[in-house]
Amino acid sequence: MTISLHKHSFNKIVVKLFLLILLLESTSSLLDTNVSNGYLVSEKEYLNWVKQIGSFKHSLFQKATNKLTPCSTIRVNKNSKLTGNFVTVQKAISSIPVVNNCRVVISISAGIYREKVLIPATMAYITLEGAGADTTIIEWDDTADRIGQTGHPLGTFGSATFAVDAPYFIAKNITFKNIAPSPPSGALGKQAVALRISADTAAFFSCKVIGAQDTLYDHIGRHYFKDCYIEGSVDFIFGNGLSCYKECHLNAITSTYGALTAQKRESFLEETGFSFVNCKVTGSGALYLGRAWGTFSRVVFAYTYMDKIITPRGWYDWGDKNRETTVFYGQYKCWGPGADFGGRVSWSRELTAEEAEPFISLGFINGQDWLPN
């Protein structure tokens, strides 16, 4: 075991060194601050690098080997008089071996489950199946400024109603909800996460994620959302995941200014970013498509309907002009009254087919390796 771990660590070091050499070669002109038509002179080299990095199958992540055939099924029903192994979701999860090595399905009956849930890092291969997103709801109301059991504020990370720290997680037909009241504009410590994903290879099908400020913490890892509904006000999809959102409905509930995304990519070496494909954006207020939380923040919208709530500028640099030369914000064949690219900031992009291609397929997250068919 010791030898294989050393070999794995050595291989990862070699891969990182190789990528660093490639990066230095392909982006050496970044030191030149000349700008042409609002873009860095090195933009072509950068796009070439994006294309090349895609061919490595995101080698900085571990090779994904999923297990999809169930070895057991656990049932949850909040009405203990009816057939069901457990009355809470957390108790069902806690019944699974601490180190889990096979696919366990947790079937959750209709009902509102008022509880805070955590799937620890060692419990891989868990599937949660609800009776329908409108009828199976997991909700809580923590905020970042709430004092936790340690006597300190929970923080944004700890405010999550439902948190996933284990790889190969799947959820179907469930609502994850933070019911803390929507905070007034400028309020501090009111981040209220409904769902936090801090693990690789997680997938969500026909789920709802509902909150206000900082609804979905797409923290780290490769993630896939299909036919999901996500609602919030400010930065309601945020984090540093490498994630694909396909055919999702994104709904804003702000009465003033809000932001759909806050992606936190901090360097060229980070293979992260958010891709939205065949989605729709609706709601109220005035909404930025994204704010540059990270210096190299990366977000792409493709084939997406945008309602009139999208601000003409589209994107915000987080108050740091330097980020305008390092972020990657793009649209490709989007439509609707909010999709007009004419008023967008000069440092966003209307992508060509070639530029958009790495972002719109499952290859963006290596989904062909680990997603169910």
Backbone torsions as a table, in degrees:
resi	resn	phi	psi	omega
1	MET	NA	-43.7	-179.0
2	THR	-60.8	-41.3	-179.1
3	ILE	-64.1	-44.9	-177.6
4	SER	-65.1	-36.6	178.4
5	LEU	-66.2	-40.9	177.8
6	HIS	-62.8	-40.8	179.8
7	LYS	-64.2	-42.1	179.9
8	HIS	-63.3	-43.9	179.5
9	SER	-62.9	-40.8	179.4
10	PHE	-63.0	-42.6	179.1
11	ASN	-62.0	-39.6	179.7
12	LYS	-65.4	-38.5	178.6
13	ILE	-63.8	-43.2	179.0
14	VAL	-60.4	-45.4	179.9
15	VAL	-60.6	-44.1	-178.7
16	LYS	-64.7	-40.1	178.1
17	LEU	-64.0	-40.9	178.6
18	PHE	-62.4	-45.3	179.8
19	LEU	-64.4	-37.1	179.5
20	LEU	-64.8	-40.7	177.9
21	ILE	-63.0	-45.4	178.4
22	LEU	-60.4	-42.7	-178.9
23	LEU	-62.6	-44.7	-179.8
24	LEU	-63.4	-37.1	179.6
25	GLU	-69.0	-42.0	-171.7
26	SER	-85.8	-15.3	-176.9
27	THR	-125.1	21.0	-178.0
28	SER	-59.7	-29.0	-178.0
29	SER	-77.2	1.0	175.6
30	LEU	-64.3	-22.5	177.8
31	LEU	-68.5	-19.6	175.6
32	ASP	-82.4	118.7	-175.2
33	THR	-90.5	9.3	176.8
34	ASN	-64.1	143.6	-179.0
35	VAL	-123.4	138.9	178.1
36	SER	-126.8	121.5	-179.9
37	ASN	55.5	34.4	176.7
38	GLY	84.6	0.2	-179.2
39	TYR	-119.0	156.6	173.3
40	LEU	-63.9	146.5	176.9
41	VAL	-57.6	-30.3	-176.2
42	SER	-84.0	9.5	-176.6
43	GLU	-57.1	-40.0	179.8
44	LYS	-62.1	-43.9	178.8
45	GLU	-63.3	-37.9	179.6
46	TYR	-64.3	-44.0	179.5
47	LEU	-64.2	-36.2	175.3
48	ASN	-62.3	-40.0	179.0
49	TRP	-64.0	-42.3	177.8
50	VAL	-57.8	-43.5	-179.8
51	LYS	-65.2	-42.7	-178.9
52	GLN	-66.4	-41.5	-176.5
53	ILE	-64.2	-30.1	178.2
54	GLY	-62.1	-30.4	-177.4
55	SER	-73.9	-13.7	-178.9
56	PHE	-87.3	3.9	-179.7
57	LYS	54.7	42.9	175.9
58	HIS	49.5	60.1	-170.3
59	SER	-67.6	-12.6	176.3
60	LEU	-76.6	-13.3	171.5
61	PHE	-92.3	157.7	175.5
62	GLN	-70.0	152.4	174.8
63	LYS	-61.9	127.9	-176.0
64	ALA	-85.8	125.8	176.1
65	THR	-132.0	94.5	-173.7
66	ASN	-82.6	162.5	173.5
67	LYS	-126.5	113.9	-172.2
68	LEU	-109.1	-16.8	179.4
69	THR	-81.1	120.3	-176.0
70	PRO	-66.0	142.2	173.0
71	CYS	-104.1	-17.6	176.5
72	SER	-162.1	159.0	177.3
73	THR	-128.2	132.5	177.8
74	ILE	-115.5	138.1	-178.4
75	ARG	-111.7	140.4	178.9
76	VAL	-123.3	130.0	175.8
77	ASN	-144.0	120.4	-174.8
78	LYS	-67.2	-16.2	175.2
79	ASN	-94.9	101.1	-172.8
80	SER	-64.7	-14.2	179.4
81	LYS	-76.9	-16.7	178.3
82	LEU	-96.1	165.4	-178.8
83	THR	-62.4	128.1	178.9
84	GLY	174.3	139.9	-178.4
85	ASN	-71.4	-36.6	-174.9
86	PHE	-138.7	157.7	179.2
87	VAL	-103.1	-10.2	175.5
88	THR	-129.7	153.6	179.8
89	VAL	-68.6	-42.1	-177.7
90	GLN	-63.5	-38.2	177.8
91	LYS	-65.2	-35.9	177.3
92	ALA	-64.3	-43.6	179.1
93	ILE	-64.7	-41.3	-178.5
94	SER	-66.5	-17.3	178.8
95	SER	-79.2	-13.4	-179.4
96	ILE	-77.8	145.0	177.5
97	PRO	-52.1	142.5	-177.3
98	VAL	-55.3	-41.3	173.5
99	VAL	-108.7	104.8	-174.3
100	ASN	-103.0	132.7	-175.3
101	ASN	-123.4	13.2	177.7
102	CYS	-142.3	162.2	-176.4
103	ARG	-72.9	118.3	177.7
104	VAL	-112.0	125.3	178.5
105	VAL	-99.0	126.4	174.5
106	ILE	-107.8	110.6	-178.4
107	SER	-94.2	119.2	-173.5
108	ILE	-111.6	120.9	179.9
109	SER	-70.1	167.1	179.1
110	ALA	-60.7	146.4	179.3
111	GLY	149.4	164.9	174.6
112	ILE	-99.6	114.5	-178.5
113	TYR	-100.4	101.6	-178.0
114	ARG	-87.3	93.4	-177.7
115	GLU	-161.5	158.9	176.2
116	LYS	-103.0	127.2	-169.2
117	VAL	-123.0	138.8	176.5
118	LEU	-133.8	130.7	171.4
119	ILE	-103.6	109.2	-175.5
120	PRO	-68.1	162.7	-169.6
121	ALA	-61.0	-28.6	-175.4
122	THR	-83.5	-9.5	-175.8
123	MET	-95.7	71.0	179.6
124	ALA	-73.8	167.8	170.8
125	TYR	63.4	42.7	175.8
126	ILE	-103.2	134.6	174.1
127	THR	-117.4	128.8	172.6
128	LEU	-106.0	124.8	178.6
129	GLU	-122.1	115.8	176.9
130	GLY	-91.0	175.3	178.1
131	ALA	-86.1	-0.9	-178.5
132	GLY	145.3	141.4	-175.7
133	ALA	-62.9	-25.9	179.3
134	ASP	-82.5	-12.8	-175.5
135	THR	-119.8	-23.0	176.7
136	THR	-108.9	109.5	-171.4
137	ILE	-129.8	129.2	173.1
138	ILE	-110.2	121.0	-173.6
139	GLU	-138.4	151.8	175.1
140	TRP	-155.8	177.7	-172.7
141	ASP	-137.0	28.0	180.0
142	ASP	-70.0	149.9	172.2
143	THR	-127.2	164.2	-175.2
144	ALA	-60.8	-31.1	-177.0
145	ASP	-88.2	-1.0	179.0
146	ARG	-71.5	138.8	-179.4
147	ILE	-78.6	127.7	-179.1
148	GLY	-91.6	-171.2	-176.8
149	GLN	-65.8	-21.5	179.8
150	THR	-82.0	-6.3	-177.3
151	GLY	89.0	3.0	179.9
152	HIS	-117.1	158.5	176.9
153	PRO	-58.4	146.1	-178.8
154	LEU	-65.1	-33.3	-173.9
155	GLY	76.4	169.2	-179.8
156	THR	-59.2	-44.9	-178.4
157	PHE	-56.9	-44.6	-174.5
158	GLY	-84.1	-4.5	-177.2
159	SER	-81.5	-7.2	-171.8
160	ALA	-62.8	135.0	171.4
161	THR	-66.7	-46.0	-178.5
162	PHE	-129.0	124.4	-176.7
163	ALA	-126.2	134.8	-179.0
164	VAL	-117.7	114.9	176.6
165	ASP	-109.8	1.1	-174.8
166	ALA	-109.7	143.1	179.9
167	PRO	-74.4	165.3	175.6
168	TYR	60.7	36.5	177.4
169	PHE	-84.3	142.0	176.5
170	ILE	-132.4	136.3	173.5
171	ALA	-129.5	140.0	179.7
172	LYS	-137.1	135.0	168.6
173	ASN	57.8	45.5	-178.9
174	ILE	-134.9	149.7	170.2
175	THR	-106.3	131.0	172.3
176	PHE	-108.7	124.4	-168.5
177	LYS	-138.2	135.8	168.4
178	ASN	-109.9	116.3	-172.7
179	ILE	-95.9	14.2	173.5
180	ALA	-59.4	142.1	-178.3
181	PRO	-60.3	147.4	176.4
182	SER	-63.0	125.5	-173.8
183	PRO	-77.8	156.5	173.6
184	PRO	-67.5	157.7	-178.9
185	SER	-57.3	131.1	177.1
186	GLY	85.1	-2.0	-179.8
187	ALA	-64.8	141.7	-178.1
188	LEU	-100.9	145.8	174.8
189	GLY	74.0	15.9	-176.5
190	LYS	-103.5	14.6	173.5
191	GLN	-59.3	133.1	-174.4
192	ALA	-139.7	90.5	-173.8
193	VAL	-77.5	132.0	174.2
194	ALA	-88.1	-40.6	-177.2
195	LEU	-139.1	127.1	173.9
196	ARG	-119.3	131.3	178.5
197	ILE	-120.7	108.7	-178.8
198	SER	-118.2	42.7	-178.2
199	ALA	-150.0	157.9	179.9
200	ASP	-79.0	156.3	170.3
201	THR	54.9	63.8	175.0
202	ALA	-115.6	141.6	-177.4
203	ALA	-133.5	141.6	-178.1
204	PHE	-131.2	126.7	-177.9
205	PHE	-123.9	125.2	176.3
206	SER	52.4	44.5	177.7
207	CYS	-107.5	163.6	172.4
208	LYS	-121.2	138.8	177.5
209	VAL	-127.2	111.5	-168.2
210	ILE	-125.4	130.2	176.5
211	GLY	-169.7	-156.3	178.7
212	ALA	-126.0	-92.7	180.0
213	GLN	-82.7	124.9	177.9
214	ASP	61.3	57.1	-176.0
215	THR	-66.6	-52.4	-173.2
216	LEU	-116.6	110.9	179.0
217	TYR	-91.0	92.1	177.9
218	ASP	-83.3	76.5	-161.4
219	HIS	-71.2	-70.1	-179.2
220	ILE	-146.6	153.4	177.0
221	GLY	103.9	174.1	177.6
222	ARG	-90.9	129.5	-174.9
223	HIS	-137.2	152.1	-179.6
224	TYR	-134.8	130.0	177.0
225	PHE	-122.7	123.9	-178.8
226	LYS	-125.9	125.1	175.4
227	ASP	55.8	46.0	-179.8
228	CYS	-108.1	157.1	176.3
229	TYR	-113.0	124.6	-176.8
230	ILE	-128.6	125.0	-173.0
231	GLU	-127.0	138.7	177.0
232	GLY	-176.6	-169.1	-176.7
233	SER	-122.9	-63.8	-176.6
234	VAL	-114.6	125.7	177.7
235	ASP	50.3	46.2	-169.7
236	PHE	-80.7	-3.0	161.5
237	ILE	-129.2	111.5	-172.6
238	PHE	-143.2	159.6	178.9
239	GLY	130.7	-167.1	-175.6
240	ASN	-124.6	36.0	176.8
241	GLY	-77.4	166.5	169.8
242	LEU	-109.7	97.1	-162.8
243	SER	-135.4	143.6	176.8
244	CYS	-115.7	126.0	176.4
245	TYR	-110.8	114.9	-175.7
246	LYS	-119.8	127.3	177.3
247	GLU	55.5	41.7	179.7
248	CYS	-101.7	153.1	176.5
249	HIS	-105.8	118.1	-177.2
250	LEU	-110.2	117.0	-171.6
251	ASN	-123.3	125.4	-179.7
252	ALA	-92.7	143.4	179.7
253	ILE	-124.9	23.3	179.6
254	THR	-83.6	149.8	175.6
255	SER	-100.3	-6.9	177.7
256	THR	-124.4	-125.0	176.5
257	TYR	-95.9	141.4	175.9
258	GLY	-141.0	-179.7	178.4
259	ALA	-143.2	134.5	-179.0
260	LEU	-74.6	-47.7	-176.2
261	THR	-124.7	154.1	168.9
262	ALA	-142.3	89.4	-174.1
263	GLN	-91.3	137.9	-166.0
264	LYS	-112.2	31.3	177.2
265	ARG	-63.4	129.8	-172.5
266	GLU	-111.4	-8.7	179.9
267	SER	-156.7	164.6	177.0
268	PHE	-62.5	-27.0	-176.3
269	LEU	-76.0	-15.7	-179.0
270	GLU	-82.0	120.0	-179.4
271	GLU	-88.7	65.4	-176.2
272	THR	-129.6	166.6	179.3
273	GLY	153.7	163.3	178.7
274	PHE	-111.7	134.3	176.1
275	SER	-124.2	127.6	179.4
276	PHE	-114.9	120.1	-174.1
277	VAL	-126.1	126.5	179.1
278	ASN	56.2	39.1	178.9
279	CYS	-99.1	178.5	170.6
280	LYS	-138.6	142.0	-178.6
281	VAL	-118.0	120.8	-178.7
282	THR	-135.2	-177.9	172.4
283	GLY	129.3	-150.5	-175.3
284	SER	-127.9	167.6	179.0
285	GLY	81.0	-164.8	176.5
286	ALA	-116.0	121.7	-167.9
287	LEU	-119.0	127.3	166.8
288	TYR	-79.5	143.7	173.1
289	LEU	-66.0	-31.9	179.2
290	GLY	-168.6	155.1	172.3
291	ARG	-119.4	142.9	-173.9
292	ALA	-81.9	76.1	176.7
293	TRP	-62.6	-41.7	176.9
294	GLY	-100.0	152.1	-178.2
295	THR	-59.6	-33.4	-178.4
296	PHE	-114.4	32.3	-179.9
297	SER	-45.5	138.7	-176.0
298	ARG	-138.3	119.3	180.0
299	VAL	-144.2	136.2	178.4
300	VAL	-132.1	135.4	172.1
301	PHE	-113.7	127.9	179.4
302	ALA	-131.5	139.5	177.5
303	TYR	50.4	37.4	-172.8
304	THR	-110.7	135.0	175.3
305	TYR	-81.2	131.1	179.4
306	MET	-123.5	120.1	178.8
307	ASP	-72.2	173.9	-174.6
308	LYS	-67.4	-7.6	-179.4
309	ILE	-69.7	-17.3	-179.3
310	ILE	-68.8	127.2	178.5
311	THR	-64.8	145.3	-179.1
312	PRO	-55.8	-38.3	-179.9
313	ARG	-66.9	-32.7	173.4
314	GLY	84.5	-42.0	-170.6
315	TRP	-135.3	154.6	-179.8
316	TYR	-129.9	138.1	-173.6
317	ASP	-87.7	11.2	179.2
318	TRP	65.3	23.1	179.1
319	GLY	78.5	13.3	-178.7
320	ASP	-125.6	103.0	-177.8
321	LYS	-59.6	-29.2	-179.1
322	ASN	-61.9	-28.2	-178.7
323	ARG	-70.6	-18.1	179.4
324	GLU	-65.5	-19.5	179.4
325	THR	-97.1	-3.0	-176.0
326	THR	-122.8	-20.3	-179.7
327	VAL	-72.9	163.2	175.0
328	PHE	-128.9	99.5	-179.9
329	TYR	-121.2	123.6	-175.6
330	GLY	-143.9	156.7	171.9
331	GLN	-125.3	149.9	175.6
332	TYR	-143.9	114.1	176.5
333	LYS	51.0	44.4	173.6
334	CYS	-85.4	163.2	-174.8
335	TRP	-148.3	170.3	-177.5
336	GLY	105.7	167.9	-174.8
337	PRO	-64.2	-19.8	179.2
338	GLY	-98.6	4.7	-173.2
339	ALA	-97.4	-3.6	-177.2
340	ASP	-59.3	120.4	-175.6
341	PHE	-81.5	-9.1	-174.3
342	GLY	-58.9	-33.7	-178.0
343	GLY	-98.0	5.6	-176.1
344	ARG	-67.3	156.6	175.1
345	VAL	-59.8	148.7	-174.8
346	SER	-66.1	-19.6	-176.9
347	TRP	-95.0	9.9	167.4
348	SER	-99.8	173.8	-169.9
349	ARG	-133.6	139.2	164.4
350	GLU	-94.7	105.3	-167.6
351	LEU	-74.9	149.7	168.7
352	THR	-82.9	169.8	178.7
353	ALA	-59.5	-39.5	-179.1
354	GLU	-67.3	-39.9	-179.8
355	GLU	-70.0	-34.2	-176.7
356	ALA	-78.5	-27.7	-171.0
357	GLU	-51.7	-43.2	-178.6
358	PRO	-65.2	-18.0	-173.0
359	PHE	-98.6	-14.9	-168.8
360	ILE	-106.0	-0.1	177.8
361	SER	-109.8	166.3	177.8
362	LEU	-65.6	-15.9	175.8
363	GLY	-61.2	-21.6	178.1
364	PHE	-57.7	-34.0	179.6
365	ILE	-118.0	15.2	-175.0
366	ASN	54.2	36.3	-174.4
367	GLY	-61.1	-27.8	179.9
368	GLN	-64.2	-18.7	-178.8
369	ASP	-85.5	-28.3	-169.7
370	TRP	-134.4	-12.5	179.4
371	LEU	-80.0	146.9	171.5
372	PRO	-65.1	154.1	-176.3
373	ASN	-62.1	NA	NA
